Each structure stands twice: as structure tokens, then as C-alpha cells.
Amino acid sequence: MEYDEKDEILSEIHTVLGDKEDLDLNFLMSVMMAVCLVLLLAFPKIFLQSSIYYKSRDISALEREYKSLKEEHKIITTEVEQKRFKNQILDTLF
């Protein structure tokens, strides 16, 4: 290849790709503003989802405790009734 052909190929490549411009301060600021805007829009959603998740975990734990206490109440009530019945029978015997 001759020197002219190489220059011609390089010039064609430059016209196809276009001139590369340096990144200036305005472009950097616009990118930073876009990133900040995305974060500002995404933060409330993330915060709400995590707070809902933790509240639902707390509610689930409280429901489990409630069910456990309810079962314990049934057992204690049954024991009290048995002791009352036993006490009434013993009172009638003596």
C-alpha cells in the first residue's frame, strides 16, 4: 500500500467515526445531575420497600407470639377448670 492509500483509509475512518470531542465540564455536570436525579427518584422507593419489609417482619413475629400466648391461655384455662372440678369433688367428699 502506498502512503496515499493509507491516508485515504484513515480519512474515511475519521469521517465514519466522527471527530472525538473532549469531555468538557458541562457534559460532566449534566451526567452528575442525571445521576443525582435518578438517585433522588429511586431513594424513596427503596426506603419505603425496606421499611415495609421490616414492619411486616415485626408484625409476623407479633402474630406468632399472639398465637403462642393464645394456645398457652387455652392450656392454662383447661388446667384451672380441671383443678376447680377436682376441688369441687373433693369438697363434696369431705
N, CA, C and O atoms as a CHARMM CRD file, in Angstrom:
* protein
*
  376
    1    1 MET  N      0.83100  -1.18300   0.00000 PROA 1      0.00000
    2    1 MET  CA     0.00000   0.00000   0.00000 PROA 1      0.00000
    3    1 MET  C      0.87400   1.24400   0.00000 PROA 1      0.00000
    4    1 MET  O      1.94800   1.29800   0.59900 PROA 1      0.00000
    5    2 GLU  N      0.39000   2.16700  -0.65400 PROA 2      0.00000
    6    2 GLU  CA     1.12500   3.40900  -0.71100 PROA 2      0.00000
    7    2 GLU  C      0.68200   4.32800   0.40800 PROA 2      0.00000
    8    2 GLU  O     -0.32700   4.09600   1.07400 PROA 2      0.00000
    9    3 TYR  N      1.44500   5.34800   0.59000 PROA 3      0.00000
   10    3 TYR  CA     1.17000   6.31900   1.63800 PROA 3      0.00000
   11    3 TYR  C     -0.16900   7.01800   1.40700 PROA 3      0.00000
   12    3 TYR  O     -0.88800   7.30000   2.36500 PROA 3      0.00000
   13    4 ASP  N     -0.51000   7.29600   0.16700 PROA 4      0.00000
   14    4 ASP  CA    -1.76700   7.97200  -0.16000 PROA 4      0.00000
   15    4 ASP  C     -2.96600   7.09300   0.16600 PROA 4      0.00000
   16    4 ASP  O     -3.99200   7.58400   0.63600 PROA 4      0.00000
   17    5 GLU  N     -2.83700   5.81100  -0.08000 PROA 5      0.00000
   18    5 GLU  CA    -3.94500   4.90000   0.21200 PROA 5      0.00000
   19    5 GLU  C     -4.18700   4.80500   1.71400 PROA 5      0.00000
   20    5 GLU  O     -5.33000   4.74900   2.16700 PROA 5      0.00000
   21    6 LYS  N     -3.09300   4.78900   2.48500 PROA 6      0.00000
   22    6 LYS  CA    -3.23700   4.74600   3.94400 PROA 6      0.00000
   23    6 LYS  C     -3.91900   6.00700   4.45200 PROA 6      0.00000
   24    6 LYS  O     -4.80400   5.94000   5.30600 PROA 6      0.00000
   25    7 ASP  N     -3.51300   7.14300   3.93400 PROA 7      0.00000
   26    7 ASP  CA    -4.14500   8.40100   4.34600 PROA 7      0.00000
   27    7 ASP  C     -5.61800   8.42900   3.95700 PROA 7      0.00000
   28    7 ASP  O     -6.46000   8.92500   4.70600 PROA 7      0.00000
   29    8 GLU  N     -5.91300   7.90300   2.80200 PROA 8      0.00000
   30    8 GLU  CA    -7.30600   7.87800   2.34300 PROA 8      0.00000
   31    8 GLU  C     -8.15900   6.98300   3.24400 PROA 8      0.00000
   32    8 GLU  O     -9.28400   7.33700   3.59900 PROA 8      0.00000
   33    9 ILE  N     -7.61100   5.81700   3.61000 PROA 9      0.00000
   34    9 ILE  CA    -8.33600   4.90700   4.50600 PROA 9      0.00000
   35    9 ILE  C     -8.53500   5.55900   5.87000 PROA 9      0.00000
   36    9 ILE  O     -9.62400   5.49500   6.44100 PROA 9      0.00000
   37   10 LEU  N     -7.48700   6.18200   6.38700 PROA 10     0.00000
   38   10 LEU  CA    -7.59300   6.85500   7.68400 PROA 10     0.00000
   39   10 LEU  C     -8.59400   8.00500   7.64400 PROA 10     0.00000
   40   10 LEU  O     -9.34500   8.20300   8.59900 PROA 10     0.00000
   41   11 SER  N     -8.61200   8.74500   6.57900 PROA 11     0.00000
   42   11 SER  CA    -9.56300   9.85700   6.48400 PROA 11     0.00000
   43   11 SER  C    -10.99500   9.33200   6.39700 PROA 11     0.00000
   44   11 SER  O    -11.91400   9.93300   6.95400 PROA 11     0.00000
   45   12 GLU  N    -11.18500   8.21600   5.70100 PROA 12     0.00000
   46   12 GLU  CA   -12.51900   7.60800   5.63900 PROA 12     0.00000
   47   12 GLU  C    -12.95900   7.12100   7.02000 PROA 12     0.00000
   48   12 GLU  O    -14.11800   7.28400   7.40300 PROA 12     0.00000
   49   13 ILE  N    -12.02600   6.52200   7.76100 PROA 13     0.00000
   50   13 ILE  CA   -12.34500   6.05800   9.11900 PROA 13     0.00000
   51   13 ILE  C    -12.73400   7.23800   9.99600 PROA 13     0.00000
   52   13 ILE  O    -13.68500   7.14600  10.77300 PROA 13     0.00000
   53   14 HSD  N    -12.00700   8.34800   9.88000 PROA 14     0.00000
   54   14 HSD  CA   -12.31400   9.52900  10.69100 PROA 14     0.00000
   55   14 HSD  C    -13.66800  10.12700  10.32400 PROA 14     0.00000
   56   14 HSD  O    -14.38500  10.62200  11.19400 PROA 14     0.00000
   57   15 THR  N    -14.01800  10.08300   9.05000 PROA 15     0.00000
   58   15 THR  CA   -15.32000  10.63400   8.66900 PROA 15     0.00000
   59   15 THR  C    -16.45400   9.73700   9.14100 PROA 15     0.00000
   60   15 THR  O    -17.52500  10.22400   9.50200 PROA 15     0.00000
   61   16 VAL  N    -16.22100   8.42200   9.14000 PROA 16     0.00000
   62   16 VAL  CA   -17.25800   7.49800   9.60200 PROA 16     0.00000
   63   16 VAL  C    -17.42300   7.60200  11.11400 PROA 16     0.00000
   64   16 VAL  O    -18.54200   7.70200  11.61600 PROA 16     0.00000
   65   17 LEU  N    -16.31300   7.58000  11.83400 PROA 17     0.00000
   66   17 LEU  CA   -16.37500   7.62500  13.29400 PROA 17     0.00000
   67   17 LEU  C    -16.66000   9.02200  13.81500 PROA 17     0.00000
   68   17 LEU  O    -17.21000   9.16700  14.90700 PROA 17     0.00000
   69   18 GLY  N    -16.31500  10.01200  13.09200 PROA 18     0.00000
   70   18 GLY  CA   -16.52200  11.37700  13.53900 PROA 18     0.00000
   71   18 GLY  C    -15.36100  11.83700  14.39500 PROA 18     0.00000
   72   18 GLY  O    -14.52300  11.04900  14.83300 PROA 18     0.00000
   73   19 ASP  N    -15.34200  13.10900  14.61300 PROA 19     0.00000
   74   19 ASP  CA   -14.27900  13.66400  15.44800 PROA 19     0.00000
   75   19 ASP  C    -14.59900  13.39500  16.90400 PROA 19     0.00000
   76   19 ASP  O    -15.73900  13.53600  17.34700 PROA 19     0.00000
   77   20 LYS  N    -13.57900  13.01000  17.63200 PROA 20     0.00000
   78   20 LYS  CA   -13.76200  12.78100  19.06400 PROA 20     0.00000
   79   20 LYS  C    -13.59500  14.11500  19.77600 PROA 20     0.00000
   80   20 LYS  O    -12.58200  14.80200  19.64000 PROA 20     0.00000
   81   21 GLU  N    -14.61500  14.44900  20.53100 PROA 21     0.00000
   82   21 GLU  CA   -14.54100  15.69100  21.28900 PROA 21     0.00000
   83   21 GLU  C    -14.15200  15.35700  22.71200 PROA 21     0.00000
   84   21 GLU  O    -14.53600  14.31700  23.24800 PROA 21     0.00000
   85   22 ASP  N    -13.40400  16.22500  23.30600 PROA 22     0.00000
   86   22 ASP  CA   -13.03800  16.03700  24.70200 PROA 22     0.00000
   87   22 ASP  C    -14.25900  16.27700  25.57700 PROA 22     0.00000
   88   22 ASP  O    -15.13600  17.07800  25.25300 PROA 22     0.00000
   89   23 LEU  N    -14.29100  15.56600  26.68400 PROA 23     0.00000
   90   23 LEU  CA   -15.39100  15.75600  27.61900 PROA 23     0.00000
   91   23 LEU  C    -15.16500  17.06400  28.35400 PROA 23     0.00000
   92   23 LEU  O    -14.13700  17.25900  29.00200 PROA 23     0.00000
   93   24 ASP  N    -16.12200  17.94300  28.24800 PROA 24     0.00000
   94   24 ASP  CA   -15.96400  19.22700  28.91300 PROA 24     0.00000
   95   24 ASP  C    -16.70800  19.23700  30.24200 PROA 24     0.00000
   96   24 ASP  O    -17.35300  18.25400  30.60700 PROA 24     0.00000
   97   25 LEU  N    -16.61800  20.31600  30.94000 PROA 25     0.00000
   98   25 LEU  CA   -17.20300  20.45300  32.26700 PROA 25     0.00000
   99   25 LEU  C    -18.73300  20.39600  32.21400 PROA 25     0.00000
  100   25 LEU  O    -19.36400  19.85600  33.12300 PROA 25     0.00000
  101   26 ASN  N    -19.32300  20.94400  31.16600 PROA 26     0.00000
  102   26 ASN  CA   -20.78700  20.92800  31.04600 PROA 26     0.00000
  103   26 ASN  C    -21.31500  19.50000  30.92500 PROA 26     0.00000
  104   26 ASN  O    -22.32700  19.15700  31.53600 PROA 26     0.00000
  105   27 PHE  N    -20.63900  18.67900  30.14700 PROA 27     0.00000
  106   27 PHE  CA   -21.06200  17.28800  29.99900 PROA 27     0.00000
  107   27 PHE  C    -20.94600  16.54900  31.32100 PROA 27     0.00000
  108   27 PHE  O    -21.84300  15.79300  31.69600 PROA 27     0.00000
  109   28 LEU  N    -19.84500  16.76500  32.02900 PROA 28     0.00000
  110   28 LEU  CA   -19.64400  16.13200  33.32600 PROA 28     0.00000
  111   28 LEU  C    -20.72300  16.56000  34.32000 PROA 28     0.00000
  112   28 LEU  O    -21.25400  15.73200  35.06100 PROA 28     0.00000
  113   29 MET  N    -21.04100  17.84200  34.33500 PROA 29     0.00000
  114   29 MET  CA   -22.07900  18.34400  35.24800 PROA 29     0.00000
  115   29 MET  C    -23.45000  17.76800  34.88900 PROA 29     0.00000
  116   29 MET  O    -24.22800  17.42600  35.77900 PROA 29     0.00000
  117   30 SER  N    -23.74800  17.65900  33.60600 PROA 30     0.00000
  118   30 SER  CA   -25.04800  17.10800  33.21200 PROA 30     0.00000
  119   30 SER  C    -25.15000  15.62900  33.58400 PROA 30     0.00000
  120   30 SER  O    -26.22000  15.16600  33.97800 PROA 30     0.00000
  121   31 VAL  N    -24.05800  14.89000  33.46400 PROA 31     0.00000
  122   31 VAL  CA   -24.06200  13.48300  33.86800 PROA 31     0.00000
  123   31 VAL  C    -24.24900  13.37300  35.37300 PROA 31     0.00000
  124   31 VAL  O    -25.02200  12.53700  35.84200 PROA 31     0.00000
  125   32 MET  N    -23.55400  14.20100  36.12600 PROA 32     0.00000
  126   32 MET  CA   -23.69100  14.18300  37.58500 PROA 32     0.00000
  127   32 MET  C    -25.10900  14.55600  38.00900 PROA 32     0.00000
  128   32 MET  O    -25.65000  13.96000  38.94000 PROA 32     0.00000
  129   33 MET  N    -25.71100  15.52400  37.34700 PROA 33     0.00000
  130   33 MET  CA   -27.08900  15.91500  37.65700 PROA 33     0.00000
  131   33 MET  C    -28.05600  14.77300  37.33700 PROA 33     0.00000
  132   33 MET  O    -29.00600  14.53800  38.08500 PROA 33     0.00000
  133   34 ALA  N    -27.82300  14.07200  36.24600 PROA 34     0.00000
  134   34 ALA  CA   -28.68500  12.94900  35.88600 PROA 34     0.00000
  135   34 ALA  C    -28.57000  11.83100  36.91400 PROA 34     0.00000
  136   34 ALA  O    -29.57500  11.23000  37.29400 PROA 34     0.00000
  137   35 VAL  N    -27.35800  11.55200  37.36400 PROA 35     0.00000
  138   35 VAL  CA   -27.15500  10.51300  38.38200 PROA 35     0.00000
  139   35 VAL  C    -27.84300  10.91000  39.68100 PROA 35     0.00000
  140   35 VAL  O    -28.49900  10.08600  40.31900 PROA 35     0.00000
  141   36 CYS  N    -27.69500  12.17500  40.07300 PROA 36     0.00000
  142   36 CYS  CA   -28.35400  12.65500  41.30000 PROA 36     0.00000
  143   36 CYS  C    -29.87000  12.57300  41.17400 PROA 36     0.00000
  144   36 CYS  O    -30.55200  12.20600  42.13100 PROA 36     0.00000
  145   37 LEU  N    -30.39700  12.90700  40.01800 PROA 37     0.00000
  146   37 LEU  CA   -31.84200  12.84200  39.80700 PROA 37     0.00000
  147   37 LEU  C    -32.34600  11.40700  39.91200 PROA 37     0.00000
  148   37 LEU  O    -33.38300  11.15000  40.52300 PROA 37     0.00000
  149   38 VAL  N    -31.61600  10.48200  39.32000 PROA 38     0.00000
  150   38 VAL  CA   -32.00700   9.06900  39.40100 PROA 38     0.00000
  151   38 VAL  C    -31.96800   8.59400  40.84400 PROA 38     0.00000
  152   38 VAL  O    -32.86900   7.88100  41.28500 PROA 38     0.00000
  153   39 LEU  N    -30.93400   8.98000  41.58700 PROA 39     0.00000
  154   39 LEU  CA   -30.84100   8.59200  42.99600 PROA 39     0.00000
  155   39 LEU  C    -31.96900   9.20000  43.81800 PROA 39     0.00000
  156   39 LEU  O    -32.53600   8.53600  44.68500 PROA 39     0.00000
  157   40 LEU  N    -32.29600  10.45900  43.54900 PROA 40     0.00000
  158   40 LEU  CA   -33.38400  11.10700  44.28500 PROA 40     0.00000
  159   40 LEU  C    -34.73000  10.44900  43.99400 PROA 40     0.00000
  160   40 LEU  O    -35.59400  10.38600  44.86900 PROA 40     0.00000
  161   41 LEU  N    -34.90400   9.97000  42.79000 PROA 41     0.00000
  162   41 LEU  CA   -36.16000   9.30300  42.45000 PROA 41     0.00000
  163   41 LEU  C    -36.20200   7.87400  42.97200 PROA 41     0.00000
  164   41 LEU  O    -37.27600   7.36900  43.29800 PROA 41     0.00000
  165   42 ALA  N    -35.05700   7.21900  43.05700 PROA 42     0.00000
  166   42 ALA  CA   -35.02500   5.81900  43.48300 PROA 42     0.00000
  167   42 ALA  C    -34.97100   5.67100  44.99500 PROA 42     0.00000
  168   42 ALA  O    -35.43300   4.65900  45.52200 PROA 42     0.00000
  169   43 PHE  N    -34.42000   6.65000  45.71000 PROA 43     0.00000
  170   43 PHE  CA   -34.24500   6.51300  47.15500 PROA 43     0.00000
  171   43 PHE  C    -35.55800   6.33700  47.90700 PROA 43     0.00000
  172   43 PHE  O    -35.63800   5.44600  48.75300 PROA 43     0.00000
  173   44 PRO  N    -36.59800   7.13900  47.64600 PROA 44     0.00000
  174   44 PRO  CA   -37.84700   6.92700  48.39900 PROA 44     0.00000
  175   44 PRO  C    -38.44300   5.54000  48.18100 PROA 44     0.00000
  176   44 PRO  O    -38.96500   4.93700  49.11800 PROA 44     0.00000
  177   45 LYS  N    -38.36900   5.03500  46.96500 PROA 45     0.00000
  178   45 LYS  CA   -38.90900   3.70400  46.68500 PROA 45     0.00000
  179   45 LYS  C    -38.14600   2.64400  47.47000 PROA 45     0.00000
  180   45 LYS  O    -38.75400   1.75400  48.06500 PROA 45     0.00000
  181   46 ILE  N    -36.83200   2.73400  47.47300 PROA 46     0.00000
  182   46 ILE  CA   -36.01400   1.76700  48.20700 PROA 46     0.00000
  183   46 ILE  C    -36.28300   1.87800  49.69500 PROA 46     0.00000
  184   46 ILE  O    -36.41200   0.86500  50.38300 PROA 46     0.00000
  185   47 PHE  N    -36.37000   3.10600  50.19800 PROA 47     0.00000
  186   47 PHE  CA   -36.62200   3.32000  51.62100 PROA 47     0.00000
  187   47 PHE  C    -37.98000   2.75100  52.02400 PROA 47     0.00000
  188   47 PHE  O    -38.09100   2.07500  53.04700 PROA 47     0.00000
  189   48 LEU  N    -39.00700   3.02000  51.22800 PROA 48     0.00000
  190   48 LEU  CA   -40.34300   2.51600  51.54800 PROA 48     0.00000
  191   48 LEU  C    -40.39200   0.99400  51.49200 PROA 48     0.00000
  192   48 LEU  O    -41.00700   0.36500  52.35400 PROA 48     0.00000
  193   49 GLN  N    -39.76400   0.40300  50.50500 PROA 49     0.00000
  194   49 GLN  CA   -39.76600  -1.05600  50.41300 PROA 49     0.00000
  195   49 GLN  C    -39.07000  -1.69500  51.60200 PROA 49     0.00000
  196   49 GLN  O    -39.55000  -2.69300  52.13800 PROA 49     0.00000
  197   50 SER  N    -37.95000  -1.13200  52.01900 PROA 50     0.00000
  198   50 SER  CA   -37.24400  -1.72800  53.15500 PROA 50     0.00000
  199   50 SER  C    -38.00800  -1.51300  54.44700 PROA 50     0.00000
  200   50 SER  O    -38.03400  -2.40300  55.29700 PROA 50     0.00000
  201   51 SER  N    -38.63400  -0.34900  54.62100 PROA 51     0.00000
  202   51 SER  CA   -39.39300  -0.12900  55.85600 PROA 51     0.00000
  203   51 SER  C    -40.63500  -1.01500  55.89400 PROA 51     0.00000
  204   51 SER  O    -40.99600  -1.51300  56.96000 PROA 51     0.00000
  205   52 ILE  N    -41.29000  -1.22100  54.76400 PROA 52     0.00000
  206   52 ILE  CA   -42.43900  -2.12700  54.71800 PROA 52     0.00000
  207   52 ILE  C    -41.99200  -3.54800  55.04000 PROA 52     0.00000
  208   52 ILE  O    -42.69100  -4.27100  55.75100 PROA 52     0.00000
  209   53 TYR  N    -40.84500  -3.95100  54.52700 PROA 53     0.00000
  210   53 TYR  CA   -40.33200  -5.29400  54.79200 PROA 53     0.00000
  211   53 TYR  C    -40.08600  -5.49300  56.28400 PROA 53     0.00000
  212   53 TYR  O    -40.50100  -6.50200  56.85300 PROA 53     0.00000
  213   54 TYR  N    -39.41300  -4.53200  56.92100 PROA 54     0.00000
  214   54 TYR  CA   -39.10900  -4.68400  58.34700 PROA 54     0.00000
  215   54 TYR  C    -40.37200  -4.61600  59.20300 PROA 54     0.00000
  216   54 TYR  O    -40.47400  -5.32500  60.20400 PROA 54     0.00000
  217   55 LYS  N    -41.32900  -3.78000  58.82800 PROA 55     0.00000
  218   55 LYS  CA   -42.59300  -3.72100  59.57900 PROA 55     0.00000
  219   55 LYS  C    -43.35300  -5.03600  59.44300 PROA 55     0.00000
  220   55 LYS  O    -43.93700  -5.51200  60.41700 PROA 55     0.00000
  221   56 SER  N    -43.35400  -5.62500  58.26500 PROA 56     0.00000
  222   56 SER  CA   -44.06200  -6.89700  58.08400 PROA 56     0.00000
  223   56 SER  C    -43.38000  -8.01100  58.86600 PROA 56     0.00000
  224   56 SER  O    -44.04800  -8.91500  59.36700 PROA 56     0.00000
  225   57 ARG  N    -42.04900  -7.95200  58.97500 PROA 57     0.00000
  226   57 ARG  CA   -41.34900  -8.93000  59.82100 PROA 57     0.00000
  227   57 ARG  C    -41.75700  -8.77300  61.27600 PROA 57     0.00000
  228   57 ARG  O    -41.97600  -9.76600  61.96900 PROA 57     0.00000
  229   58 ASP  N    -41.86100  -7.53000  61.74800 PROA 58     0.00000
  230   58 ASP  CA   -42.28100  -7.28400  63.13100 PROA 58     0.00000
  231   58 ASP  C    -43.70500  -7.77400  63.36000 PROA 58     0.00000
  232   58 ASP  O    -44.00100  -8.38500  64.38700 PROA 58     0.00000
  233   59 ILE  N    -44.58400  -7.50400  62.40200 PROA 59     0.00000
  234   59 ILE  CA   -45.97600  -7.93800  62.52200 PROA 59     0.00000
  235   59 ILE  C    -46.05300  -9.45800  62.55600 PROA 59     0.00000
  236   59 ILE  O    -46.82200 -10.02300  63.33300 PROA 59     0.00000
  237   60 SER  N    -45.27000 -10.11400  61.72900 PROA 60     0.00000
  238   60 SER  CA   -45.26100 -11.57800  61.70500 PROA 60     0.00000
  239   60 SER  C    -44.78700 -12.14200  63.03900 PROA 60     0.00000
  240   60 SER  O    -45.35100 -13.11800  63.53200 PROA 60     0.00000
  241   61 ALA  N    -43.76100 -11.53900  63.62500 PROA 61     0.00000
  242   61 ALA  CA   -43.26400 -12.00400  64.92800 PROA 61     0.00000
  243   61 ALA  C    -44.32600 -11.80300  66.00300 PROA 61     0.00000
  244   61 ALA  O    -44.52200 -12.67000  66.85500 PROA 61     0.00000
  245   62 LEU  N    -45.01000 -10.66400  65.96600 PROA 62     0.00000
  246   62 LEU  CA   -46.06700 -10.40500  66.95100 PROA 62     0.00000
  247   62 LEU  C    -47.23500 -11.37500  66.78400 PROA 62     0.00000
  248   62 LEU  O    -47.82300 -11.81300  67.77300 PROA 62     0.00000
  249   63 GLU  N    -47.57000 -11.70900  65.55100 PROA 63     0.00000
  250   63 GLU  CA   -48.64800 -12.67600  65.31800 PROA 63     0.00000
  251   63 GLU  C    -48.27300 -14.05200  65.85900 PROA 63     0.00000
  252   63 GLU  O    -49.10800 -14.74300  66.44400 PROA 63     0.00000
  253   64 ARG  N    -47.01700 -14.44900  65.66300 PROA 64     0.00000
  254   64 ARG  CA   -46.57300 -15.73700  66.21100 PROA 64     0.00000
  255   64 ARG  C    -46.64900 -15.73900  67.73000 PROA 64     0.00000
  256   64 ARG  O    -47.08600 -16.72000  68.33200 PROA 64     0.00000
  257   65 GLU  N    -46.22400 -14.64200  68.35200 PROA 65     0.00000
  258   65 GLU  CA   -46.30100 -14.54700  69.81200 PROA 65     0.00000
  259   65 GLU  C    -47.75400 -14.57700  70.28000 PROA 65     0.00000
  260   65 GLU  O    -48.07000 -15.21000  71.28800 PROA 65     0.00000
  261   66 TYR  N    -48.63700 -13.89600  69.55100 PROA 66     0.00000
  262   66 TYR  CA   -50.05300 -13.86600  69.90600 PROA 66     0.00000
  263   66 TYR  C    -50.64800 -15.27200  69.85100 PROA 66     0.00000
  264   66 TYR  O    -51.36400 -15.68400  70.76300 PROA 66     0.00000
  265   67 LYS  N    -50.35000 -16.00300  68.78000 PROA 67     0.00000
  266   67 LYS  CA   -50.87100 -17.36800  68.65900 PROA 67     0.00000
  267   67 LYS  C    -50.32600 -18.26500  69.76000 PROA 67     0.00000
  268   67 LYS  O    -51.05000 -19.10000  70.30200 PROA 67     0.00000
  269   68 SER  N    -49.05700 -18.09400  70.08800 PROA 68     0.00000
  270   68 SER  CA   -48.45400 -18.88500  71.15700 PROA 68     0.00000
  271   68 SER  C    -49.11500 -18.57800  72.49800 PROA 68     0.00000
  272   68 SER  O    -49.42900 -19.49100  73.26200 PROA 68     0.00000
  273   69 LEU  N    -49.32500 -17.30300  72.78100 PROA 69     0.00000
  274   69 LEU  CA   -49.97400 -16.91800  74.03600 PROA 69     0.00000
  275   69 LEU  C    -51.42400 -17.39100  74.08700 PROA 69     0.00000
  276   69 LEU  O    -51.92700 -17.75500  75.15000 PROA 69     0.00000
  277   70 LYS  N    -52.08400 -17.38600  72.95000 PROA 70     0.00000
  278   70 LYS  CA   -53.46500 -17.86500  72.89900 PROA 70     0.00000
  279   70 LYS  C    -53.52700 -19.35700  73.23200 PROA 70     0.00000
  280   70 LYS  O    -54.39600 -19.79300  73.98600 PROA 70     0.00000
  281   71 GLU  N    -52.60400 -20.13200  72.66900 PROA 71     0.00000
  282   71 GLU  CA   -52.55600 -21.56500  72.98100 PROA 71     0.00000
  283   71 GLU  C    -52.20600 -21.79300  74.45100 PROA 71     0.00000
  284   71 GLU  O    -52.77000 -22.67200  75.10200 PROA 71     0.00000
  285   72 GLU  N    -51.28400 -21.00200  74.95900 PROA 72     0.00000
  286   72 GLU  CA   -50.92100 -21.12200  76.37100 PROA 72     0.00000
  287   72 GLU  C    -52.11800 -20.78200  77.26500 PROA 72     0.00000
  288   72 GLU  O    -52.32400 -21.41200  78.30300 PROA 72     0.00000
  289   73 HSD  N    -52.89500 -19.79100  76.85900 PROA 73     0.00000
  290   73 HSD  CA   -54.09600 -19.41800  77.60900 PROA 73     0.00000
  291   73 HSD  C    -55.10300 -20.57500  77.63500 PROA 73     0.00000
  292   73 HSD  O    -55.72000 -20.85100  78.66400 PROA 73     0.00000
  293   74 LYS  N    -55.25800 -21.24100  76.49400 PROA 74     0.00000
  294   74 LYS  CA   -56.17100 -22.38900  76.44600 PROA 74     0.00000
  295   74 LYS  C    -55.70800 -23.48800  77.39700 PROA 74     0.00000
  296   74 LYS  O    -56.51800 -24.08000  78.10900 PROA 74     0.00000
  297   75 ILE  N    -54.41000 -23.75800  77.40700 PROA 75     0.00000
  298   75 ILE  CA   -53.87000 -24.80900  78.28200 PROA 75     0.00000
  299   75 ILE  C    -54.08200 -24.44400  79.74400 PROA 75     0.00000
  300   75 ILE  O    -54.51300 -25.27800  80.54000 PROA 75     0.00000
  301   76 ILE  N    -53.77800 -23.19900  80.09800 PROA 76     0.00000
  302   76 ILE  CA   -53.93800 -22.76200  81.49100 PROA 76     0.00000
  303   76 ILE  C    -55.40300 -22.78000  81.89500 PROA 76     0.00000
  304   76 ILE  O    -55.72800 -23.17800  83.01400 PROA 76     0.00000
  305   77 THR  N    -56.29000 -22.35700  81.00900 PROA 77     0.00000
  306   77 THR  CA   -57.72600 -22.38100  81.31100 PROA 77     0.00000
  307   77 THR  C    -58.19400 -23.81200  81.54700 PROA 77     0.00000
  308   77 THR  O    -58.97800 -24.06500  82.46200 PROA 77     0.00000
  309   78 THR  N    -57.72400 -24.73800  80.74000 PROA 78     0.00000
  310   78 THR  CA   -58.08500 -26.14500  80.91800 PROA 78     0.00000
  311   78 THR  C    -57.58100 -26.66900  82.25800 PROA 78     0.00000
  312   78 THR  O    -58.30000 -27.37600  82.96300 PROA 78     0.00000
  313   79 GLU  N    -56.35000 -26.32200  82.60600 PROA 79     0.00000
  314   79 GLU  CA   -55.80400 -26.75500  83.89700 PROA 79     0.00000
  315   79 GLU  C    -56.59600 -26.17000  85.06200 PROA 79     0.00000
  316   79 GLU  O    -56.84800 -26.86200  86.04800 PROA 79     0.00000
  317   80 VAL  N    -56.98400 -24.92000  84.96000 PROA 80     0.00000
  318   80 VAL  CA   -57.77500 -24.28200  86.02600 PROA 80     0.00000
  319   80 VAL  C    -59.12600 -24.97600  86.15800 PROA 80     0.00000
  320   80 VAL  O    -59.58500 -25.23500  87.27000 PROA 80     0.00000
  321   81 GLU  N    -59.75800 -25.27600  85.04200 PROA 81     0.00000
  322   81 GLU  CA   -61.04900 -25.96400  85.08800 PROA 81     0.00000
  323   81 GLU  C    -60.90500 -27.35100  85.71300 PROA 81     0.00000
  324   81 GLU  O    -61.76000 -27.77500  86.49200 PROA 81     0.00000
  325   82 GLN  N    -59.83900 -28.04800  85.37700 PROA 82     0.00000
  326   82 GLN  CA   -59.61300 -29.37200  85.96900 PROA 82     0.00000
  327   82 GLN  C    -59.40800 -29.27000  87.47300 PROA 82     0.00000
  328   82 GLN  O    -59.93200 -30.08700  88.23100 PROA 82     0.00000
  329   83 LYS  N    -58.65500 -28.28000  87.90300 PROA 83     0.00000
  330   83 LYS  CA   -58.41900 -28.11500  89.34400 PROA 83     0.00000
  331   83 LYS  C    -59.69600 -27.70200  90.06400 PROA 83     0.00000
  332   83 LYS  O    -59.93300 -28.14700  91.18800 PROA 83     0.00000
  333   84 ARG  N    -60.52500 -26.86400  89.44900 PROA 84     0.00000
  334   84 ARG  CA   -61.80500 -26.48600  90.05500 PROA 84     0.00000
  335   84 ARG  C    -62.70400 -27.71000  90.21000 PROA 84     0.00000
  336   84 ARG  O    -63.30600 -27.94000  91.25900 PROA 84     0.00000
  337   85 PHE  N    -62.77200 -28.48100  89.13500 PROA 85     0.00000
  338   85 PHE  CA   -63.60400 -29.68000  89.17400 PROA 85     0.00000
  339   85 PHE  C    -63.11600 -30.63900  90.25400 PROA 85     0.00000
  340   85 PHE  O    -63.91000 -31.18500  91.02000 PROA 85     0.00000
  341   86 LYS  N    -61.80200 -30.83600  90.30600 PROA 86     0.00000
  342   86 LYS  CA   -61.21800 -31.71300  91.31700 PROA 86     0.00000
  343   86 LYS  C    -61.49100 -31.16800  92.71700 PROA 86     0.00000
  344   86 LYS  O    -61.79900 -31.93400  93.63000 PROA 86     0.00000
  345   87 ASN  N    -61.38300 -29.86100  92.88900 PROA 87     0.00000
  346   87 ASN  CA   -61.62800 -29.22600  94.18200 PROA 87     0.00000
  347   87 ASN  C    -63.09200 -29.38100  94.58800 PROA 87     0.00000
  348   87 ASN  O    -63.37700 -29.64200  95.75700 PROA 87     0.00000
  349   88 GLN  N    -64.02100 -29.22600  93.65200 PROA 88     0.00000
  350   88 GLN  CA   -65.44600 -29.37100  93.96200 PROA 88     0.00000
  351   88 GLN  C    -65.76800 -30.80700  94.35900 PROA 88     0.00000
  352   88 GLN  O    -66.56300 -31.03800  95.27000 PROA 88     0.00000
  353   89 ILE  N    -65.16200 -31.75500  93.68800 PROA 89     0.00000
  354   89 ILE  CA   -65.41200 -33.15700  94.01800 PROA 89     0.00000
  355   89 ILE  C    -64.83700 -33.48100  95.38700 PROA 89     0.00000
  356   89 ILE  O    -65.48000 -34.16700  96.18100 PROA 89     0.00000
  357   90 LEU  N    -63.64400 -33.00000  95.67200 PROA 90     0.00000
  358   90 LEU  CA   -63.03700 -33.25900  96.97500 PROA 90     0.00000
  359   90 LEU  C    -63.83100 -32.58800  98.09700 PROA 90     0.00000
  360   90 LEU  O    -63.92700 -33.13800  99.19400 PROA 90     0.00000
  361   91 ASP  N    -64.39700 -31.41700  97.84100 PROA 91     0.00000
  362   91 ASP  CA   -65.20700 -30.73000  98.85300 PROA 91     0.00000
  363   91 ASP  C    -66.47900 -31.51400  99.15900 PROA 91     0.00000
  364   91 ASP  O    -66.92100 -31.55300 100.30700 PROA 91     0.00000
  365   92 THR  N    -67.05700 -32.12500  98.16000 PROA 92     0.00000
  366   92 THR  CA   -68.28700 -32.88200  98.40000 PROA 92     0.00000
  367   92 THR  C    -68.01500 -34.19000  99.12000 PROA 92     0.00000
  368   92 THR  O    -68.89500 -34.71200  99.80500 PROA 92     0.00000
  369   93 LEU  N    -66.81500 -34.72800  98.97600 PROA 93     0.00000
  370   93 LEU  CA   -66.48700 -35.98000  99.64500 PROA 93     0.00000
  371   93 LEU  C    -66.23100 -35.77600 101.13300 PROA 93     0.00000
  372   93 LEU  O    -66.52600 -36.67000 101.92700 PROA 93     0.00000
  373   94 PHE  N    -65.70700 -34.65700 101.52300 PROA 94     0.00000
  374   94 PHE  CA   -65.38300 -34.44000 102.93500 PROA 94     0.00000
  375   94 PHE  C    -66.44200 -33.66500 103.57400 PROA 94     0.00000
  376   94 PHE  O    -66.36000 -33.37400 104.76800 PROA 94     0.00000
